[in-house]
Amino acid sequence: MGFTLCSSSEITYPNVEGLRNAKANPVASKSSMRVGGDIRKHYFQASYPDARKVVISSHLVPGHLEGSFMGKKRQEEHRRKLEFVKTLLIDNYDSYTYNIYQELSVINGLPPVVVRNDELTWKDIYHFLYEEDEFDNIVISPGPGSPTCPADIGVCLQLLLKCWDIPILGVCLGHQALGYAHGAQIIHASEPIHGRLSEIEHNGCKLFANIPSGRNSGFKVVRYHSLVIDAKSLPKELIPIAWTSSDDTLSFLETQKFDVVTDAYESEGRLVNFDSILAKTKNGSHLDSCHANGTKSRKVVMGIKHATWPHYGVQFHPESVATSYGRQIFKNFREITKDYWFRMSSSFGSDRNNHYTASMQVSHANRLFGAVPRSGQSAKKADVWFSEEACSTWQLMQDAEKTNLGFLDMVNILSPSKGAKFLKLKWRKFDHMASEVGGARNIFSELFGKNKAENTFWLDSSSTEKGRAQFSFMGGKGGSLWKQLTFRLSDESDVASKRGGHLLIEDAGGSINSIFWEEGFFDYLNKELLSICHEEKDYEGLPFDFYGGFIGYIGYNLKVECGAASNRHQSTTPDACFFFADNLVVVDHHSDDLYILSLHEGNTAETPWLDDTERKLVSLKASATRKLDRQSLQAVTNSPCNTGFHCEKSREQYIRDVEKCLKYIKDGESYELCLTTQIRKCIGKVDPLRLYLHLREKNPAPYASWLNFSKENLCLCSSSPERFLRLDRNGILEAKPIKGTIARGATQEEDERLKLQLQYSEKDQAENLMIVDLLRNDLGRVCEPGTVHVPHLMEVESYATVHTMVSTIRGKKKPNVSAVDCVKAAFPGGSMTGAPKLRSMELLDSIESCPRGIYSGSIGFFSYNQTFDLNIVIRTVVIHENEASIGAGGAIVALSDPEKEYEEMLLKTRAPANAVMEFQ
């Protein structure tokens, strides 16, 4: 989407009836134009051309609206309450929309239909709502920017003004849009609040039924916003229904000190006379209240409802993993919807059909509706279930998941592509042999380390403490099925319709084929994997998930194949490089077992590679392994920028960039921006493998890796501690984002103190929570409803040089999406972009001065049987054409200190930079 960027400044509001308090510093609109890849902004008065006319019509001529919009089918509904609730979910290009999607799928009994805010015109939506009677309610998602900017809010304002007879719930930006549509002003909050929690009071209305209220009640919510509705400007038709109970915000771990609150709660006696509170409003967006000690606290409006229409808004995020009673709010909105249509049908005195038959029966709706059960499918996950009767009407939509997954080009994974290959796997196991032959390092050095380790790979679980990783995979060029894919995006790939690139395919015999693949690298990889047929019995008994297939890296710039609008910077390295590995050695670090595997086409009894490798392993003794020359290495303790590395940005420039990020965050353009930079050094003829072996010794990591693409003069030496995404043979997706890093201490006492400092850092918890919610969203696009969960939240892991804060998100993959579809739904990893992802990536492109290249991308494998495991490329030395580069950065949030952000960036370069310096 070529969306514009909207921020804030002091301007005059348009003449919309109901707007008051002209001195309140409202948030401005502005547009942006893309010229030659640059973002150029100009401010203009908020333009909603028909705003005045619409407000007047909706307020003064309700009979006219009723006559125009009240569809005939609505008037003929049954008096029986709804069995399923059909929701139209408007996506404001947010990274949390599919968390709402997951919740509604569970609660409504049917998945909602997701439509982006600029995908349909009002005329289209009117047709589905009033002529086809497709939906029972509407949910408007969060999103970046402001409702005063047309590019940010799209069709939402029209929905809020014209659909007065349909229940609507607005979340965050949707909440602000409800206020703005009726004349309230949108202003800056006293401070941006992102990834932090507040305790909430409410007036006991239906939206908050069975939810406690007030301080220490257990009702704590996650907030992601820089803008708020100015409470003083609320028109009489909008009623405040919730507000913060105090000035204070809480980190997630602070909220855990409260007792668990049961679901049952009596709200009677907690109703508040909000008119009296509103009359005392003194501070713009805040409501003044007095504590027992006489001090005042400012309460921010957290919820509103329309006085006569079934429209509600909440400023906080009920879908966040850390919000308590979030699911109850969505359940309450479902009940509000059911009660509303029951009352409406009663008033018309007609009956309703016994069950829904209008579920997406529009003849041309295939492009809209997806992510729904297949015909006759019955699923039950947690509270979600779909009966065959309800699902039967969805079978027309079998090609429609493409839209609900946004940019994903879904394919039928049940039938192989033309030119299918039938592969057979043969393997052997050697019990407790790994240590006998000197471990993974000696095995790799002896079997694959000769000839400069050309065209070799090693996914190296060099840190296996606490079960972080178990297996290492290694291999090189050898078998007849081996090939190398090298992909470079076209210069025109920033144009949505031209995202293709140039692909070089080298086979085992050395022949090279060059093609231009218009649909992009992910499409090619998907088709390759889908063309492979196999038998599951071939790998029965193997305890790991890689049995051969593609192994390599995906560069950050492939974000343009995953929804990003453009790449401002062109990478100097290929945008993707993969080997097809048909022979490999696997080390099980837990059991000390070794495995050797070989793939081949068709049926054959010959196993030359297995035989040869077994002979080498049997003869290999740890004492007789080839010893790599070891130089006397002197530790380097200086800053990387003082030891021969050239920093792309000076300290002053980096701090200025952090301040730019903070400005964007303050203006509501992003919740979190992962700012990065690079350091570089010419290293001449350094032996890359020796460098990697030293790096893995000094900084072992669970997702470390070595890749050598000799033809590209390219080596990757990675000590990454972070998993991007894994899909196992049982269809379980897992992400393990890292957000929050601190150096290890010099003494045990200092080390423990620093670990606790990280654990209880409000800033780092906010960073982590935002990315956890983002990854839940990304997995929610491709996982079964009700299966996405967070088994581990904000746990601290310790490595050789740093402590890190890690969370784990898991979900069950839908059966009709492929492995590549899963990666496209989440790439690039949210911990390297920020949130909302699409807007954040565009902002970062405008701030950063050089390409990220391989850094921020992923290294790992795609097994021929549709499993994969990918890391995040951090703590990595990229050696390309005799130059070493290291990327580093950090998440900028509202609580960030520019000086500390610079120091954190340098900390993350230290281990890989020292490994390079010690070889100079």
Buried (B, 14 or more C-beta within 10 A) or exposed (E): BBBBBBBBEEBEBBEBBBBBBEEBBBBBBBBBEBEEEEBEEEBEEBEBEEBBEBBEBBBEEBEEBEEEBBBEBBEBBBBBEBBBBBBBBBBBBBBBBBBBBBBBBBBBBBBBBBBBBBBBEBEBBBBBBBEBBBBBBBBBBBBBBBBBBBBBBBBBBBBBBBBBBBBBBBBBBBBBBBBBBBBBBBBBBBEBBBBBBBBBBBBBBBBBBBBBBBEEBBBBBBBBBBBBBBBBBBBEBBBBBBBBBBBEBBBBBBBEEBEEBEEEBEBEEBEBEBEEBBEEBEBBBBBEBEEEEEEEBBBBBBBBBBEEBBBBBBBBBBBBBBBBBBBBBBBBBBBBBBBBBBEBBEEEEEEBEEBBEBBBBBEEBBEBBBBBBBBEBEBEBEBBBBEEBBBBBBBBBBEBBBBBBBBBBBBEBEEBBEEEBEBBBBBBBBEEBBBBBBBBBBBBBBBBBEEEBBBBBBBBBBBBEEEBBBBBBBBBBBBBBBBBBBBBBBEEBBEBEBBBBBBBBBBBEEEEEEEEBEBBBBBBBBBBBBBBEBEEEBBEEBEBBBBBBBBBBBBBBBBBBBBBBBBBBBBEBBBBBBBBBBBBBBBBBEEBBBBBBBBBEEEEEEBEBBEBBBEBBEEBEEEEBEEBEEEEBEEBEEBBBEBBBEBBBEBEBBBBBBEBBBEBBBBBBBBBBBBBBBBBBEBEEBBBBBBBBBBBEBBBBBBBBBBBBBBBEBBBBBBBBBBBBBBBBEBBBBBBBBBBBBBBBEEEEEBEEBBEEBBBBBBBBBBBBBBBBBBBBBBBBBBBBBBBBBEEBBEBBBBBBBBBBBBBBBBBBBEBBBBBBBBBBBBBBBBBBBBBBBBBBBBBBBBBEBBBBBBBBBBBBBBBBBBBBBBBBBBBBBBBEEBBBBBBBBBBBBBBEBEEBBBBBBBBBBBBBBBBBBBE
